[in-house]
Amino acid sequence: MACVLEAPLRMSVLSEVTASSRHYVDRLFDPDPQKVLQGVIDMKNAVIGNNKQKANLIVLGAVPRLLYLLQQETSSTELKTECAVVLGSLAMGTENNVKSLLDCHIIPALLQGLLSPDLKFIEACLRCLRTIFTSPVTPEELLYTDATVIPHLMALLSRSRYTQEYICQIFSHCCKLRHWHSCGFKSSPQPLLCANVQMQALKCFAVLAFENPQVSMTLVNVMVDGELLPQIFVKMLQRDKPIEMQLTSAKCLTYMCRAGAIHTDDTCIILKTLPCLARMCSKERLLEERVDGAETLAYLIEADIELQRIASITDHLIAMLADYFKYPSSVSAITDIKRLDHDLKHAHELRQAAFKLYAALGANDEDIRKKIIETENMMDRIVNGLSESSIKVRLAAVRCLHSLSRSVQQLRTSFQDHAVWKPLMKVLQNAPDEILVVASSTLCNLLLEFSPSKEPILESGAIELLCSLTQSDNLALRVNGVWALMNMAFQAEQKIKADILRGLSTEQLFQLLSDSDVNVLMKTLGLLRNLLSTRPHIDQIISTHGKQIMQAVTLILEGEHNVEVKEQTLCILANIADGTTAKELIMTNDDILQKIKYYMSHSNAKLQLAAMFCVSNLIWNEEEGSQDRQDKLRDIGIVDILHKLSQSSDPNLCDKAKTALQQYLA
């Protein structure tokens, strides 16, 4: 019998709840303004802490009516304020609530409300905006649909401690360089310093300064009561200040430094900011603080070798970071699923932060890399990191590996001992671009001629992978693909060179030679130069690809390219001229001969020298047919130019010209 009554009973309760919610919405349409106001107040009391009631009211259409009342000129200021309060309460519910509010275009209505002269109404609108903009489902761009919004928010800062708090929170979540200046805001953000809520103001400064040279240069010159803003931040780094304040102030100084507003050798960076961030990495700090400290320190030192050296000897940092890999101490002992998820999340964040900081520390200095690799189980940790479930940890581990792969010694020892190339090749399979870029950069280093990993990488099918990267729309991947192939081709066997040419295809090779990016072009020329080395290889490649290569060389030498590109192209010609049969391709091409002659008389000594290498290889009298080649080059005026260059003030040009002339005298 109980089972029969259960469903009707639930439906009855649901009907009562819906009817109750409907009653609140119906009262918003009462013709009596006082009853409408009381209805909104009652609705406000009903939704506090009640997510189900909030959801019901949204479904029943309360939001459009509240927004209508909020924007009506005939509505009293008190009614408008209460409507804003209710909307703010609805926004404090679920993310779906926020999405529903955004669908009703709540933000333009609230921004319009900020033009009111009434402070209480302004505060209510700002409080609701704060709640909406701090939600992860709200696009920050919605704050910038009108260029007047930011300046108006700045003007409202000093109205009350609430306006300061809410605006600082909005700014700290939404302000980025591309918006801050595009909105027409050019004045100093000094009014933020008047805020009673220091932490929100600090967070706002940190967001504004991040990768933002214009704003950072503004901030660094702001004076407050006779003190520069960076000096105020330094005071907030003191150990007696709250940890959150120390960390956020260190972020402000770090971001201003990386943006170029503070020099890396400034005492506020070396003696204050860096030690503070290193201190945050100690095991006495909370997990979140250790992560924040390590990631910020990595960003600070990433581009400066001197800061890297200082950090490496501060507070035993390299050894301290090893503790980041020891959390949680025992996952298997944890039975609470929520606790397990929580601990694994923190473990991922700690490992990611440690890898990032190790990567920054080892970016340039060989001794630091050695210390990192000698840290307990370091290579095993990196190898394990390459197969982590978290993509962020994998990316950080690859970055760390890339940093350490710059060491010739480590490529020959630790990298070989741990067969690092195997997990790296696995990472390169179907990885997102951000990982592919760093992993392929690392592969470039592992393919250098002195790396023991080069041969097994070749045997694992790397050529096909790298050739596919050269066709990527991502510029960094195209550069890395060609770069790795260039390293692979250096002093390689003819079979490997043939495999590279086959994998690339002639069409793709010359597509790369016409790439608009100079880095792609330079690496492709380097690849071609490495392919065209040793006479048998030169003759073989020219016999099959000579026509296309000469066509590409001609186009580059005629085009608007920089000196380095043309020098590399002339060096390729010099390599062709060193071939046994290949040199005839130059001798039978009058256009190319005229270009060699032109560059011998060029104003740039590098191009003159490269052109003379071509001539020297063509006229060397110990080789068959040299007399005929010498005669032809004499006929087009090459010898006359050599005589002029033998009197050059440049010792390299002079010596090379004299050596070439001796071939005519022998």
N, C-alpha and C positions, 0 to 999 in steps of 0.2 A: 504493500500500500504506500509505503514511504517513497518508493521509486517512482510511483505514478505522480505524486504530488511535487517531486523535486523540481522538474523543469518548469511548470507553471509558477512556482514560487520564485525562481530566478528571474523569469520574465517580468513578474510583477515588480520586483525590486528594481530591475533595469528601467522599467517604464516610469517608476517613481523618480529615479535619478534624472532621466531624460526630461520628464515633465518639469522637474525643479529647475533644470538648466534652461528649458524653454521659457520659463517664467522670468528669469533674469534678462533674457534677450528681448522678450516682449515689452518689458518695462522701458527699454531704450527708445521705443517708438511712441511713448505716451505724449500727448499734446502739452501737458503741463511741464514746463522746464524744471520745476522743483522736484517733481516726481522722477524725472529722468536723472537728475543729479543724485537723488537718493538711491535710485536703482543702480547707478554706476558704483556708488559707495558700497552698497550691499554686495555687488558683484566682486568688488575688490576684496572684501572680507571673505567671500566664499571661495575664492581661488587660491588664497595664500596657503602654500604647502599641499595643495590638492591637485595633483597632475591629471587625475581622471576628470575632475571638474573643468580644468583648463581645456583638455581635449574636447570635451562635450561642447563647451561654449564656442570653440573654434569651428567645430563641425556644424553647429547650428547657425553660424553666420554672424557671430558677435563682432568679429574684427572689422569688416567693412563699415558697420554702423558706428563703432567707436572711432574709427578714422574720420568718418563723415562729421561726427560731432566735434572732434578735435580741430577740424579745419574750418568749421562754420564761424563766420564773423559774428553771428547772432548768439553763439554759445558764450556763456559766462567764462571768465578766466578760471574760476574754480572748477567748472565742469571740464574744461579742456585739460586742466592739470590732473583731475581724477581719471580721465580717459587715458592719459599718458601713463599714469601709475598702473592701471589695469593692464595695458598693453605690455608694459615692462614686466609685470608679473607673469603674463602668458609666455613671454619670451624666456623666462627662467625655467620653463618646463623642459620638454624633450627637444631634440634637434628637429624633429618633425614639426613641432610648434613654430620654431624659428623659420623653417622653410615656408610654412603657411603664411606667416606674417610677411615674409619677403615677397611671396606671390601676390599679396594684397598691396604691394608698393608702400610699405610702411616707412621706409627710410626717407623718401622725398617729403612725406608729410611731417616727420619729426624734424628734419632739417629746416623746413619752413617755420616750424614752431619756435626755433631758436631765434627768430627775428622779433619775437614778442618782447615787450618791455618788462614783463613780469618775471621776476627771478625764480619764483617757485615753479612756474610752468617750464621755464628754461631748464631748471635742474631735473624736472621729471622727464623731459624729452631727452636730455643728455644721459640720464640713468638708463633709460630704455635703449638708447643708441649704444651705450657701453655694453649692455648685455647682448645685444644683437651682434655687434662687431667683434666681440670676444668669442663668439660661437664659431667652431670650425667650419660650419656650412655656409658662412657668409663671405662672399667674395669681397676682398678689401677694396677693389676698384669702385664699389658702389659709393665710397666716400668721396670720389673725385669726379663725379658727373658734372659738377659745377665748380668752376675755378675760384669762386668766392668763398667756398666753404672753409678751407684751411685758414685764410686770414681772419674770417669771422670767429672761428673757434679760438684762435690765438687772442683775439680781442676779448673773448669771454673768460679767459683764464683767471683774471684777477677779480671776477665778480664775487666768488665765494670759495670756501675750501671744497665744496662739493663740485663746483664747476672745474676746479683744478684737478681734483681726483679723477673725475669721469673723463675729461679731455685727455689727461695724461695716459689713462688706460687705453683710450681709443687710439691715440697716436702710437703708443708702444706696440699695438697690434697691427696697425695699418700703414704707418708712414714708411715710404721707400723713396729713394732718390728720384725715380722716374716720375713719381707723383708730386713729391714735395715741391719741386721747382716748376713742374709743368702747370701747377695750379696758380702760378703767379706769385707765390710767396717768396719774397727776397729778403725780408728783414731778419734780424737776429732772433733766434728762439729764446732769448734771455727771459721773457716772461715766465717760462716754465720753471725758472729757478725760484719764483715766488711761491711755488706750491708748498703747502704744508705736508703733502705726502711725498717725501723725498724719494722713496723707492720707486714710485711710479714715474717721477720725473727722470730719475736715473735710467730706468728701463727705456724711457722714451728717447733719451740722448743716445743710448747704445744702439737702438734701432736706426735712428737718424744718421749716425756716423758710419754705420757698416757699409763698406765699399762705396763710400759717398764723399769724394774729395771736396766738392763744393760746400756741403754742409759742415764737413770736418774743419775746413779752413775758416769757416764762420765761427764755429764753436771754440776753436783754439784761441781766438782773439777776444772772446767775450769777457768783460770785466764785471765782477760782482763785488761791491763794497771794497774796491781797490785791489781785488785779487783776480788773477786769470782763472778761467774755468778749469784748465788742467791742474792747477794748484789745489783747487777745491777737491777735485777727484782724488788727488794724491792723499789728502787728509783723510778721505773716506776709506783708504786702503789700510789704515792703522789697525793693529790687532784688536784694539778695544772696541772697534765698530762691529756691528752685526755681520756675520759671514756673508749674507746675501748682499749687503751693501759693499763689502770688500770685493766680492766677485763682480758685481755689476759695474763698479767704478773701474776695475781692472779691464773689463770689456770695453768701456768707453775709451780708455787710454789706448788699448790695443787697436781698436777700430780706427781711431784717429791717427795712430802711428802707421797702420797699413795703408791708410788713405793718403799718406804723405804729409799730413799736417804736423806731425811730431817726428823728429829725426830718431832713427833707431839707436843712436849713441847718446840720446838725451838721458840724463840721470833719472828722470821720472820713469823711464822705461827700464833701464838697466838695474837701478838700485831699488826701485819700488814695485813696478808692475810685474816684471818677470819673477822676482822672489815671491810676491804674493800669490801668483798663479801656481808656482812650484809648490808652495805651502799647501795649496788646496788639493794637491795630489796625494797627500799623506793619508795613511790608513786611519788616522784619527778623525778624518772628516767623514761626513755622510756620503753615501754612494752617489747621490745626485750632484753633490759638490765636487766630488772627485772627477766625475765625468765632465762637468762644466769646466773645471779648472784645467784638465788635460786638453780638452778640445780648443779652449781659448788660447792656451799656451802654444799649442801646435800652430794655430793661425798666426800668432804673434811672431814666431821664429821662422816660419816657413820659407821666407825669402831672404833671410839675412844670416850669413855664415857666422858672424861674430856672436849674434844672439844665440845661435845653435851651440856654439862652443861654451858660452857662459851657462846656458841652461843645462848642458850635459854634466857640469861639475857643481850644480846647485842642489843641495839637499839630497845627494845620492839619488838623483831623479831616475836614472836608467834602471837601477836596481829596484827602486820604489815602484816603478810601473809593472814589474814582474808580478806584484801582488794583485794586479787587476785581473789576472788570469786564474786566480785561486778562489773566485767567488762563483756560485755558492760552494762551500766546502764539501757538502754532501747532498747532491740532488736526490739520490736514491732513498735517503732517510726521510724525505719530505712526503707526507701522505696527503696533505691538504692541497687540492688541485689549484685553488686560487693563489695560495702561497707559492706553489711550484711555478705557476705562470709568472707571478710577480718576480720571483728570484731569477728565472731564466731571462726575463726582459732586462733586468739589471745586469745580468751576466753578459748579455749581448752588448749593452751600452758601454760597459766597462772595457770589454775587449776592443770594441770599435774605437773608443777614445785612446786606448793604449797604442793600438796600431797606428792611429793618426799621428800621435806624438812621436813615436819611434820613427815614423816616416819623415817627419819634419826634422828631427834631430840628426838623422843620418843622411840628409839630402846632399851634403857637400864634403864632409870631413871623413877621411879614411879611418882615423883613430877612433872616432865616435862610432862608425859602423862596426868596427872590430869589437868595441865594448858591447854594443847591442847584441851582436851575434853570439858573443860569449856569455850573455845572460842565460840563466838556466832554461834549457829546453826551448830556446827561442825559435830555432828553425822548425822544430816540430810544431810549435804553436802557430807559426805562419802557415805551414802546410795544412794544418787542421783548419785554420781560418779560411783557406781557399775553398773549403767545401761546407762552410757554415750554412745553416738554413736561412739566416738573416742576410739579405742582400747588402745591407749597410756594413755588416762585419766583413763580408767577402770583399767588398770594395776597399775597405780600410786595410785589409790584409794584403791585397794586391798592391796598394799604394806603398805599403811598408816594404814589400818584396821589391818593388821597382826602385825604391830609394837605395836599398842595400845592393841591388844588382849593378849599381854604378861602380862597385869595387872590383877591380881586376883580380885581386887576391881571393875575394870571397867567391867569385865565379869559378875559380879554379879549385876551391877547397869545399867550403860548406855547401854551396849550391850543388856541386857534383856529388858530395857524400849523401845528400838528402834527395837526390834526383828530382829537384824542384821543377824541372821542365815538365814532368808528367802531370802533376795537378794543374800546372799553369795551362797546358794544352787542353786539359779538360774544362777549365774555366772559360777558355776561348770558344767553346762550343755553345752556340745559341745563347750567349750572354747579352744583357742589355748594353747599349752603346757606352754608357758611362763606365762600365767595367771593361768592356772591350778596348776602350782607348788606353786605359792604364795597363791592362794585361798585354796588349800588343806593343806598347812602349817597352815593357819589361822584356818581351820576346826579342825585341831589337838588340838589347844588351846581351841576351843569352846566345845570339847568333854571331857575335863578334868572333874574329878568327882565333883568338886565344882562349875561347870558352870551350871546355870539354863537352858542354851540352849541345854544341852545334850539330854534331853528327847524328845523335839520337833524335834530335828535333827534326832533322831532314828526313830521317827514316820513318817518322811518325805521320808523314803526310802534310807537313807544314806549308809546302809550296802552294797546294790547292787552296788552303785557308787564306794565305797571305794574298794570293792573286784575287780572291773574292773580296778582300778588304779594299783593294785598289779601286773597286767599282762602287764603293759606298758613297752615299750622298753626304755622309759625315766627313768633313774636311780632315779632321784629326786622324780618322781611320784610314783615309787615303794616304796621308803622309806616312803613317806608321807602316802600312802595308808595303809601300814602295821602299821605305827605309830598311825594313827587315829583309826584303829581297835584295837590296843593295849590299847589306852586310853578308847575306848568304852567298852572293855571287863573288865576293872578294876571294881571290886566289882559289876559286872552286874548280873542281874537275869539269871537263867538257860536258859530261852527262848531266850534271846539275844545272849548268848553264842552259843546255838544251831543254831540260824540264821546265826551267823558269820561262823561257821564251814560248814554249808550248802552252804552259799554263796561263800565261798572260794573253797570248795571241797578239799578232802584229797590230791588229786593229786597236786593242786596248793599250798597248805600249805607246802608240802614237796619239791616242786620246789623252794619255797622261802627259805627253810632250807638248800638248796644246792646252793643258790645264791653266786656268786663269790664276791659280795660286802659285806664287814663286817658290814656296817650300816643296810643293808637289813636283814642280818642274825641276828644281835643283836635285832632289833625290832621284828622280827618274833619269836625269843626266848622269848622276853618280852610278846608278844601276847600269846604264848603258856603257859607261866607261869601264866598270868592273867586268862586264860581260866581254868587252873588247880588249882583253888582256891576254898575253902570250900568243905568239904568232899563229900556231895551228888553230887556236880558238877564233882569233880575229878573221883569218881566211875563211873558216867554216861559216861563221855567222854572216860575214859580208856576202858570201856566195849565195846565201838564201834570203837575206834581208837587206842587202846593200842598197838597192834602189830606194826603199822606203826610208832607210837611215839617212842617206844623203839628202833626200827631200826634206826631212825634219831638220837636219843641220842647216840647210839653206834658209828655211823659214825663220829659224831662230836667229841666225846671223844677220838677217835682213830686218828682223822685227825690233820693236821698242823694248828691249830687255836691259837689265842692269849689267854692270861689268862682270859680276860673278857668274851670271848665267852664260854670257858670251865666252868668258874664259874657259868654263867647263866644257862648252861646246867645241872650242878650238882644241882642247885637250883630247876630246873624242876623235877629232880629225887627226891629231898627232898619233893616236893609237892605231887608227886605220892605216896611216902612212907607214907604220912600223910592220904591217903585215907583209907577207911575201908576195902574194897575188893581190891582196886587198888594195895595195897602194895604187894599182892601175885605175881603180875606180876614181881616185882623185885626179890622176894625170890625164884622164880622158874627159874630165869635167871642167871646161874652161871657166865656167861661172864660179866654181869653188876655188880654182886657182887665183882668180881675180880677187876673191874675198880674202884669201890668205895674204895676197899682196897688199890689199887695203889695210888689213889689221897690222901688218908689219910697220906701217907708217902711222899708226893710230897715236893719238895723244896719250893714251894710257899705257904705261910700261908693262903692266900685267898682260894685256892683250897682245902687245908686240912680242913679248917673250913666248907666249903660247903659240903664236903664229910661226915664230922661228923654230919651235920644236917640230912643227909640221914639215917645214923646209928641210931641216937637218935630217929627219927620217927619210925624206924623199931622195936626197942627194948623196947619202952615205955611199962612198965609192967602192966599198968592199962587197956590195950587193949587185946581183945581176941586173943589167939594164940601167945602171946608175948614170952612165955617160949620156944616154938619150934623155934621161930625166933632167940632168944638169943643163943640157943644151936648151931644152924647152923652157926651163925656169929662167935661164939667162936671156932668152929671147923675149920673155914678157917683162923683163926689168928687175927680177929678183936680186941679181948680183949687185946692181947699182945701189939698191936699198941696203944690202948687206955692208957695202963699203961705207955708206953713211953711218950705219949703226955701229960699225967698228970704231968710230970716233965719238961714240956717245959718252956722256958723263956718267951714265948709269953703268956700273961695273958688270952687272949681270948681262945687260944687253950687249955691251962691248965684247965680253968674253964669248958669248954665244955666237955673235956675228963673226968674230975672228975664227972660231972653230969651224963654222960653216964654210967660210972662204977657203980654209985649208983643204977642204974636200975637192975644191976646184983646182988646187995646185998639185995635189998628190998624183 
